[in-house]
């Protein structure tokens, strides 16, 4: 609890006033099971808007990728997402920026679903 906030409702109201909550999506799976999630794009947008360290890192990576130096190359070793063949051959992620794309922001994501069948 936050200092001066005595109930869960007050805590939620305080959080909504300082950092608006993302709208949850609820999927009822039956037999009392449900999945609650948020829109990943909304979460990324908020991170970029509210966290200057995240914003700086994402912009730096986007600028690196737009140079196209790793586009359609093979990595010697695999250390991070940049070394993966899918990222290096993705039609929008690591290819050189075309005219008009100089200000585009490229964001790469690895999605992981724990205990979810797709």
C-alpha positions in Angstrom: 0.0 0.0 0.0 1.0 3.6 -0.6 1.4 5.9 2.4 -2.0 7.4 3.1 -3.9 4.9 1.0 -5.9 2.6 3.2 -8.0 0.5 0.8 -7.5 -1.3 -2.6 -10.1 1.1 -4.1 -8.1 4.1 -2.9 -4.9 2.5 -4.3 -6.5 1.9 -7.7 -7.8 5.5 -7.8 -4.4 6.8 -6.9 -2.7 4.7 -9.6 -5.3 5.8 -12.2 -4.7 9.4 -11.4 -0.9 9.1 -11.7 -0.5 6.5 -14.5 -3.7 5.6 -16.3 -4.4 1.9 -16.3 -4.5 0.0 -19.6 -7.9 -1.4 -20.4 -7.9 -5.1 -19.6 -9.4 -7.7 -22.0 -11.1 -10.6 -20.3 -11.7 -14.0 -22.0 -13.9 -16.4 -20.2 -12.6 -20.0 -20.8 -15.4 -21.8 -19.0 -15.4 -23.8 -15.8 -14.3 -20.7 -13.8 -11.2 -20.1 -15.8 -10.5 -16.7 -17.4 -7.6 -14.9 -19.0 -7.0 -11.2 -18.4 -4.6 -9.4 -20.7 -3.8 -5.9 -22.1 -3.1 -4.8 -25.6 0.6 -5.1 -26.2 0.7 -2.1 -28.5 -0.9 0.1 -25.8 1.7 -1.2 -23.3 4.6 -0.5 -25.7 3.2 3.0 -26.4 2.9 3.8 -22.8 6.5 2.5 -22.1 7.8 4.7 -24.9 5.9 7.7 -23.7 6.5 7.4 -19.9 10.0 5.8 -19.6 12.8 7.9 -21.0 15.4 5.1 -20.6 13.2 2.7 -22.6 12.5 5.4 -25.2 16.2 6.1 -25.7 17.1 2.4 -26.0 14.3 1.7 -28.5 15.2 4.8 -30.6 18.9 3.8 -30.6 18.1 0.2 -31.7 15.7 1.4 -34.4 18.3 3.8 -35.8 20.9 0.9 -35.9 18.4 -1.4 -37.7 17.5 1.3 -40.3 21.1 1.4 -41.4 20.6 -2.1 -42.8 24.1 -3.4 -41.9 22.7 -6.8 -40.7 20.0 -7.1 -43.3 20.0 -10.6 -44.8 23.4 -11.5 -43.3 24.3 -14.6 -41.2 25.3 -14.2 -37.6 28.5 -15.9 -36.4 27.1 -16.4 -33.0 23.7 -15.9 -31.3 23.7 -13.4 -28.4 20.4 -11.6 -28.8 17.4 -11.0 -31.0 19.5 -9.1 -33.6 21.4 -12.3 -34.4 18.4 -14.4 -35.3 17.7 -15.2 -38.9 14.1 -14.1 -38.7 15.1 -10.6 -37.5 17.8 -10.3 -40.1 15.5 -11.3 -42.9 12.3 -9.6 -41.7 10.9 -7.4 -44.5 10.4 -4.4 -42.1 12.9 -4.7 -39.2 16.5 -4.7 -40.3 16.3 -3.7 -43.9 17.8 -0.3 -44.9 15.3 2.6 -44.4 13.7 3.6 -47.7 13.1 7.3 -48.6 10.3 8.6 -46.3 11.2 6.1 -43.5 13.9 8.1 -41.9 11.6 9.0 -38.9 10.0 5.6 -38.6 10.4 3.8 -35.3 11.1 0.1 -35.6 10.2 -2.0 -32.6 11.1 -5.7 -32.4 9.3 -8.0 -30.0 9.7 -11.6 -28.8 6.3 -12.8 -27.6 6.2 -15.6 -25.0 3.0 -17.2 -23.8 3.4 -19.3 -20.7 1.1 -22.3 -20.5 -0.9 -21.1 -23.5 -1.7 -23.4 -26.4 -1.6 -21.6 -29.7 
